[in-house]
Amino acid sequence: MLLNLRTTPHRGILAAFCLVLFPFSALAQPGLLSARQVGPGVIHAQFILPGPLTVDVLSVSLREPLVQIETYRPDGLTETTVQAAANDRPGHRVLGAVNADFFSFQTGWPVGNQIVNGTWVLGTSSARSHMAIDAAGRPFIDRIAFTGSVTGPDGSSFTLSGVNVPHRSHPLILYTHYHGRTTAADSSLSAYTLRIPDTTWTAPDTLRAVATARATDGDAAIAPGTAVLAATMDTAAAFLTRSIRDGDTLRLVLGTQPALHGIRQIIGGCGRFLAGGRNVTDSTSRLEGITEKFTAVRHPRTFAGFNRDTTMLYICTADGRRSTSIGMTFADMANFLLSLGASEGFNLDGGGSTTMVVQGTIVNTPSDVTGERPVANSLQVISTAADSLLVAPRR
């Protein structure tokens, strides 16, 4: 279903169409160029705004039971189109995807925390805001950091520094399959392979883990259903030696600060700019260490927001660094989301990373001259509807 305002002759028909097509009236505002339903509860719309500025929006009805929001982590830096294709299958169609967190070109890892379907991909200390989806499918934004511990059968505990974090600065780390097939040979590591009997995680969580084997050379395999507990400092290594034996059942606490429960997805970014319907860029930027040089300058942007009762999610990209679209500031993003009916807003990685994929096709214009940029993770809109209920992709 496609609506093009340049060819729609009757404003009365247009207004009626918008009220039926969109569960929110804000998309019937000036600047709406086209709108297309791609599946139950999901609309892709494009705006041409003064500037000039091109903005793409995926509006998602969170009341639709056949829609869910997921984060995705590939094996290293990978284009958003490739990430969407890798997570797409019958009964689990990726209707839309955008690049997500900031990342390191050197390591290929995102900067902030990430949880995928209840499982920690990256657990690290952080002062920045994240967007999360709880077990009921409701989004929220908060400053989230990882916190954890390991308790042996003798009752002694040790702080768990992180999940899949670089080991040099963390005494005790949990490595999962997201890290890779092994911990990589490193004689400085004292490691224990763990079997995780719990097949379904809803983080933050307390998990049972069975110690199966000590790695004597610091190189431990990470197979599906297992994890590796790795000590990088003498105090942590002494805990493993003193408190853990083959066959012991351990208690792993994989938590957050502040304490959260029943979380299915977490994704990092760089800055909450809208809270309770107010632009909070100045206050959150100070807390999160973000400068005005970043917030007040126009750049390509990827951002997301949702309305007060968390029934509608808006995932957006704004093209930039070109004569046809100059990009957005944080204030621009806040004002735009407010015009859609959102009360909360969150900035994801922008610049050359900004990419929106709808049904496998890039719909915005990435700013890098080389085109789409490989990124560390993505935010995806998933439909569990039968393929017969989905709208055929545009060709």
N, C-alpha and C positions, 0 to 999 in steps of 0.2 A: 504494500500500500504506500503510495508516494504522493505527497502534496508539494506542489511548487508554486510559491506565491507569485512568481512572475507570469504564470499562465492561468491563475485562478481568477475568473472574471467577476464573481459576485461575493462581496464582503459578507453578506448575510449567510451564504452557504459556507464560507470560510469559517466564520465564527462558530456556527453550529458544528461543523466538522471538528474544529479544535476541541470543543467541549466534549465531544464523544470520544475523540481519539486520545486526548490527554486527560489524565485524572487530575491535572492542575491547569488553571487557566492562564498561567504566566507565559506559556509558550505561544499564546496568541498575541504576543507583544510585538512592537515594531522591531524589525531586523530579522525576523524569522524568514529564512529563504526556502527551506524545504524540511519536510518531516516524513519519516518512513517507519512503519511498524515492522520490526524484524522478528518478533515472536511474542507470545503472550506476556503482557506486562512490560515490554521493552520497546522504546522508541528511539530512533536516531534522528536528531534534528541538527540543522546547520543554520547559523546566524551570520549575517553580514552587518557589522556595526560601524558607527563612525570611528574614524581613526586613520585609515581603514583597518578593520579587524575581522578576521574569520574565526568563529568559535564553533566547535562541534560538541554536541551534548548527547550522551546516552542517558535517557531518563528511565529509571527502573522502579516499577511498582513493587515494593517489598511486601505488599499484601497478596501478591500473586504466588500461590503455592508451588508453581512450576519454575520459579526463578530463585537462584541463590547466588551469592557473591563469594568468590574465592580469590585467594592469592596464589601465585604460582612461582616456583623457583626452579629454573633450569640448571643444567650442569655447566656453570660458567656463564660468561656474557653471551647473550643470544637475542636476536631480534624479536620484537613483540609478536610479529606475525608467526614466527616459528614457535614461540611459546604457546600461542593460541592454538596452533595446529596440533602441537604435541599433547594438549590437554583435551582435545576435541574427540568425541566418540558418540555413537548412538546412545541416546538417553542422557547424554552429558555434553550438549552442544555449547561451544563457546560463541555466544552471540556477539560479544564485544570484549575488547581488552585494551588497556592502556599501559604504558610504562609506569613503573611505580617508584621505588625508593631511589635515593642517591646511592652511588656505589663507588668502589675503588677500581680504577682501570688496572692497577697492579695485581690485586688479589682476585678480582671478579666477584667480590662479595658485596652485598648491600651494606649500608652504613648502620641502619637501624635494625630493630628486632623484627623477626618475621615468624609467624605461625601459619602453617598450611593444614587445614582440616584437623585442627587440634594438636598437631605435632610441631615441636619447635624446630625451625630451620636454623635460626640464629637467635641466641639469647645473650644479650650483652648489656652492660650498664649504659644508660642514655639519659640525657636531660631533655630530649626533644619529644614533641607530640607524635603520637601514632594514631592511626585509625584502626579500630577493631570491630569485629562482627561477633556477637555473642551466639550462644547455642539456639536462641529463638530467631536468629537472623536479623537482629537489630544492630545498627551501627552506632558507634560512639567514638569520641576523640578524647584522648587523655595523654599526659606525659607518662610513659611506661618504661620501666627498666626491668631487666631480669634479676631474679634472686632465687637461690636454690641451696640445697644441702644434700648430703649423703649420710645415711645412718646405717651402721653395721649391726650385726646381730647382738653384739655386746652392749648396744645402746650408745656407743660413742658416735659423734657426728663431726662432719667437716663441711665447711662452706663450699658450695659448688660455684665456681667463678663464672661459668657461662656455658653455652652450648655452641659448639663448632666455631669458637673464637680463636684468633691467633694465639698459640700457646705460650709465647715468650713472656707475656705479661700477666698470665693467669695461673695460679697455683694448681687448681684442680678443674678439669674440663670434661664435659660429656661430649663425645663425638657420636653423631648418628650417620645414617647412610647419606644424608645430604652433604656431608663433608667429602665423601668419596669412598672408594673401595677399601682403603686402608688409612691408618693414621700417618703413614709415610715413615720410613725408617729414621729414627732419631734416638741416639743413645742417651739423650738427656731425659727421655720420657720413661716413666714407670707406669705401665698400663695394665688394665684388667678388662678382658672381654666380658660383657654382660648379655644375658638373654633376657628379653623383655616379654613376659607372658601376656601383658595387656596389649591386645590388638587394636583397640580403639582409644585414642587419647582425646580428651577435651581439656586443653590447657587453660590455665595453669592447673597442674594435677600432681597427685602423689602416686608414684608408680612402684610396683614391685619389680625388682631386677635380681636375677640369679647370676652370681659370679661363676664363670665357667673356666677361665684359663688366664694365667698371667703371661704377659708378653715380655720376654726377657731382653729383647733387643730394641724395645720401643716401637716396634712395627706390628700393629695388630690389625687383622682383617675386620671389616665392618660389613657383615652380611645382612640381608633383610631380617628383621625381627631381633637384631642385636644392636648393641651400642658399645662404646669403649670409654672407660673411665681412665683418664690420663693425668698423672701427676707430673708437674714440671719443676716443682721445688721440693726441698728436703722435707719440709713439714708435712706436705701432702703425701709424699712417697712413704714417709714413716706411718701415716694413717693407713695407707693401703696395706703395708706390711703387718702392722699391728692388729688391724681390725677385720681384715677380709681374708677368707680362705676359699678354695674351690668348693662350690656347692652352696655357699652362704646366700641367703636371701637378704637383699639390701632394700632400703627405702629411699627412693629418689623424690625429692621435692623440687618441682620445676615451677616456680612461682613468679609473681610479678610484684613490683612496687609502683603504685599502690596494689594492695591485694585484690585480685580479680578472680572470678570463678566462671566456669562454663564458657570459655572463649574458643571459637572455632578458627578465626582468622585475625592476624595482626600484620599491619604493614607500616613501615616507617616513611618519613618524608622530611620536610624542612619547613615547619611553621604552621600553626593554627592561626587563621586570620579572621574567623567568624565564630562567635560564641553567643548563643542566646539572642541572635539577631543583631549583634553589635560587632563592628570592626574592632578586633582586639590585637591588631598587628603590633602596635607599639609595646604593649605589655608582654605579649608572648615572645616577641623577638628578644627582649632583654633576658627573659628566662631561658630561652633556647640558644642564645648566642648567635643570633642572626642579625646582620648589619643592615642599615638603611640602604647601602649600596646594592643590596640584593632585593630588598622589598619594594623600593621606590623607583626602580628602573624597569622599563618595559623589556620583557623577555618572552620567548615562547613558554607557555605554562601548561602543566598537567595538574588538575586539581579535582577535588571531589567535595560534595556537600550533601546535606540531607535536611529534611524539614523537621519541624518541632516534634511531631509525633512519630518520627522515624518510619513513615510509610512510603516516602519517596526518596530515592537516592539519585543524585545527579553527578555523572562522571564527565569531565570536560577537558578539552584541549583548546588552547588558543595559539594559533600560528603567530610567528614573529620573525624578526630579522629579515624582512623583505618589504618591498614597496607596497605590496597588496595586503599586508597584515603586519602591524608593528609590534604586536605583543601586549602583555598586560603587566601592571603593577599588582601588588597585593590588594591595594584599594580597589583597583578595577575588578579583580576576582571577587572581592567581597560584594561590590555593588551588583555584579552580574548575578551571583547566586541569590542575593536578596530579591532580584527581579523575577527569579524563577520560583520563589516561595521558600527558599532554603533559609535556615536559621543557623546552621553550622557549616564551617568550611575549613578545608585542609589542603595544604600545598604538597604536591608530589614533585619528583624531579622534572625539570623543564629543560630549556635550552635545546640543544640538538637531540636530546633524548625524547622530546615530546612526540608521541605517536599514538594515534587511535586506530584500532582495527575493528571493523564491523563485518562479521561473517567472512573473515579471512582476507578482507581487502582493507588497505590503508585508506582512510577517508579524509585525513587532514594532509598538510604539506610539511613534512619534517624539514627543519632549517639547515641541516648539514648538506653540503653540496654533494656528498656521497650518498645521500638518501637516509634510509632508516638506520638507526644506530643500535648495535647490540647493547642490551641492558641486563641488569642482574635479576630482576623479577618483574612481575606484572600483576595488575588488578583485573580480574576477569568477571564477566557477567555470564552465568551458566544457566541454560534452560534444560530441565529434565523432561520436557514435553516430547511426545512422539514427533518424528520428523514431519509427519503429515500436518501438524499444527503450526509448523514454522513457515515463515515467508521465505520464498526462494531468494537467494542472494542476487544482487544486481550484477549484471555482466557488462 
